[in-house]
Amino acid sequence: MAPVTTLGEFEQLLLLAVLRLDAEAYGASIARELEATAGRAVSRGALYTSLDRLEDKGLLRWAAAKGTPARNGLPRRLYIVTPAGVAALRDSRAILRRMWRGVEHLLKDSAS
Amino acid sequence: MNTAQAPEPIGGSPQPAGTALLRRALPRGIRGDAMLGDLLEEWRARSGTGRATCWFWRQALSVAIRYAGRRDREPEHTTAHQRSIRMAFDNLRQDVRFAIRSYAKAPSFTLAILTTLALGVGASTAIFSMVNGILLRPLPLPDADRLVYANELGREGGQISVSWPNFLDWQSRAHSIQNFALSREEPLTLTGIERPERVRARRTTANFLQVVGVQPRLGRSFNAADDRPGAEPTVVVSHEFWQTRMGGDAGVLGTPLLLDGRAHTVIGVMPPGFRYLRAYDLFVPMGPILGDRFLYDRGNHQGYNAVGRLVPGVSVETAARELVAIALDLQREHPDTNSGIGVRLEPLATRLVAQVRLTLLVLFGAVGCLLLVACVNVANLLIARGAARQHELAVRAALGGGRFRLMMQMLAESTLVSAAGGILGVAVASWLLRLLIAVAPEGTPRLDEVRIDTMACLFALAAAGVCGIVFGAFPAFQASGIQGQAALTRSRSAGASASSHRLRRGLMVVEVALALVLLTGAGLMMRTLGEITRVETGFQPAHLLTMRFSLTGDRWTEPRRQQFFTDVLTGVRGTPGVTNAALAFSLPIEGSNWNSIFIVRDKPIPPRPELPNAAFVPVSDGYFETMGTRLLAGRLFDAMDTPASPAVTVVNDRLAKRLWPGENAIGKSIKQGWPEGPGTWRQVIGVIADVKFEGVTVETPMQVYLPLTQESSRSLAIVVRTPAEPAAITSSVQTVVHQLDKDLPIYAVRTMDQLLDTSMARERMSMSIFVVFAVVALTLASVGLSGVVAHGVTERTHEIGVRMALGAEPRHVRGLVVRQGLSMALAGTVLGIAGAMAVSRSVQGLLFGVTATDPITFGTVAAMLLGVALVACYIPAWRATRVDPTMALRAE
């Protein structure tokens, strides 16, 4: 298993959004979070296929939850990040950090 | 941010039907449900308006596309049956994808086939829509198939209107007709509004609306009280009239309308779009005119016709037989007035479309020819392609492609091209139809009901299907001759495709024949129009302006009318730009408004059924000079012919020759009406040339002209001759009339040329359509011919190369190729002439001055076709001689 799974940028954003939303992560709220925080408008087709892909890789899991009147009572799929998902995020962050080391002075205005 | 919306009614969603459909495109089970739920939630969060709905569908589409084909991510166990279905589906998808790719690889072939289909299907769908809307679809009236129309037949068998006493007898005696109404068109003058106006009205018996089965939307229909002699005048208005002239006022009932100077109380408003034969502004009952004693004269046929509703279960034929029997009884009971008077009863729908029926059917036949030409062309193209792909298909067969699979492949290709052709065809048809409606002759019935509807779309798809699939796939498959290895082992250039070539040549002959039939039709129509424009009308139509007015109401007494006529003529003649002006009761071409029997003083009076009949036309002095009609003998009317002077008349040449053959007509006397009637004897003072009266194509009737001073009228046409463009003086003439009476509506303002044009509109339209069809067919046929010949040349490159290497002259080779092509064209021409002869009888009714088997037309058309065919064959023949013998031999 180990760090063979490298994450794409969009996959990272998705996993982070699910983490940020805690127990309230489902399709619509993830899309809203991406739009509000990352400024990314994403087509729902791309959203669901990416979520499915992360699920296939074992980085996400989901459970069904009851619907609300606003969604005509249709169920929600609530996502949580698996331990493997958290590990993958960590790896990605570590890779990024290593890559940033020594070049941060070149991008001074950046606040990261 | 989360679910901050107000409580919404559960179940609300953008277009529920669409949402249900979307569900089928999404993954099954909870995954799909959750996706749809997310989309709905977000749609609500975006306020659920139009923009949100737009967003909803865009996103739904993006999901549906991504998940298309992987609906079953969690397959339960699949049965063998399901697997085989899925495999067939996969195959189909592959076939379609392959077909699209192969069409994209041959763009010129694809363009040719799509253009052919679009033209053929488009033209036929447009004409089909006309036929469907006008001839086939039932009238938009309840139980329209039980409505019948009846009129009387004159002694010569022509249709005449129904006399009131005869109608009353029909009504009381006919048992097969449940309810029988009488009505006539009766234009009325509407005054008391800003601009006085001539409105379209229909005078009807009280039960009329009940018979046709449509009740007023507002107010009531006529009842028996409205039909009593001397009843207070009432009126039912059309929805359109109510909207445009009365502002759609709901309180309109009970208000008066001033019609022909009399107040009519509005009692009802019809539903929108109501039509009887055509659209009317108003309906008025018989009651107010039942005091008219002329109405009760059995011999008076005053423009009425009857409409009846059959007793359920009774056929039109039964009703017609019964009515004919009644008419025979009436002949016996009233020999003076009814001898020789028959009756004709037919379905209302038939009557309505009687004049256009033949034209439409002939055009439908023509477009059928065009569609067949297109079919043959498509077949030819696909066969050529099939033959060219023989090798490819043979390879696929050898590699294990089953015969069925390969056939399905071909079927998919032609289905795809048919569908595309059908869709393009509908687009072409809707464009063409708009054009057709715009050029259709004035007064074409039910034109407003013509549109591209579901039937038309089905027709287009069926036509495209027949064209592409039946004529395309099977011959193509046949031609490809998939027979396992056989095709692989055979040499490519040998006679492998002999059978396909034979088929193509056969089809080519048919195509040429069909093109010739269409060309002949176009030729005959052109000759007809030529003959019509050459007809001697008896007057000079150029630079003539006409318009009509009616002096209605009690205030127009005879002396006041005469004064008005004099004033109008003086005023108009004094207008700058006017050479001459006159008044007339009826105009040439437009038709007679007064036909009557008459007797001659110096001849024995024939029995009643054989009394001569003529068109009577009161005219002012200066009329013949204005019209440019030639005087053949005697003198014309002048200012000396007054009410006090001896009664005089001018007759036309036809009347003079018929009644006084070999004698001088001048000085003879005639009397209008029955022999014992009170009419005055009028002396013939002049004979003028015959003038075409009922259109251009109908034979000139006997004509009797009377001076307006001695035979007054209320409704007259002004004719004005001007050296300038006639339409330019319209307003100055109108001003003259309005200065004399500001309330007088002026209508039917037309130049005489327009009147003539209108009378030829049907012939002109038929001709234009035929010419377009013929040109398209000729183009398709010549391109097809060229293609077949070129194909033949390609197949024989080797042979030609050998011939040239052995010393054949290029012109010999050219001759060889051209001869082969021309033999097809010649065979097609012979077949086409035979075909055109066979259908000639059905088009005769549309022709004038030329027979349907006119040898000149046939000869010209055949020569033209062969000329085009020669050019079409020569091009590939010329290319054949440029074959380099060495190249041709090496190609092996």
Contacts between the chains, C-beta under 8 A, distances in Angstrom:
chain1	res1	chain2	res2	distance
A	24	B	2	7.1
A	26	B	34	7.1
A	26	B	38	6.9
A	27	B	34	6.4
A	27	B	35	6.5
A	27	B	37	8.0
A	27	B	38	3.6
A	28	B	38	4.1
A	28	B	41	5.0
A	28	B	42	5.2
A	28	B	45	7.8
A	29	B	2	7.2
A	31	B	38	7.6
A	31	B	42	7.3
A	32	B	1	6.7
A	36	B	1	8.0
A	43	B	58	8.0
A	43	B	59	6.5
A	43	B	62	4.2
A	44	B	35	7.3
A	44	B	38	7.2
A	44	B	39	6.7
A	44	B	59	4.2
A	44	B	60	7.8
A	44	B	62	5.8
A	44	B	63	5.2
A	45	B	59	7.4
A	45	B	61	7.9
A	45	B	62	3.3
A	45	B	63	4.6
A	45	B	64	7.8
A	45	B	65	6.2
A	45	B	66	4.0
A	45	B	67	7.7
A	46	B	62	7.2
A	46	B	66	7.4
A	48	B	35	6.0
A	48	B	63	6.1
A	48	B	66	7.1
A	48	B	67	7.6
A	49	B	66	5.1
A	49	B	67	7.8
A	52	B	73	8.0
A	64	B	30	5.4
A	64	B	34	7.6
A	67	B	37	5.6
A	68	B	3	5.5
A	68	B	41	7.3
A	69	B	7	6.3
A	69	B	8	6.1
A	69	B	10	5.2
A	70	B	3	5.2
A	70	B	5	5.5
A	70	B	8	6.2
A	70	B	40	7.3
A	70	B	41	5.0
A	70	B	44	5.1
A	70	B	45	7.7
A	71	B	37	3.7
A	71	B	38	7.1
A	71	B	40	5.0
A	71	B	41	4.3
A	72	B	10	5.9
A	72	B	11	6.2
A	72	B	12	7.7
A	72	B	13	6.3
A	72	B	37	6.9
A	72	B	40	5.5
A	73	B	10	6.2
A	74	B	33	4.8
A	74	B	34	6.7
A	74	B	36	5.7
A	74	B	37	3.1
A	74	B	40	6.9
A	75	B	30	5.7
A	75	B	33	5.5
A	75	B	34	5.6
A	75	B	37	6.4
A	76	B	34	5.9
A	76	B	37	6.4
A	76	B	38	7.6
A	77	B	30	7.0
A	77	B	31	7.3
A	77	B	34	4.3
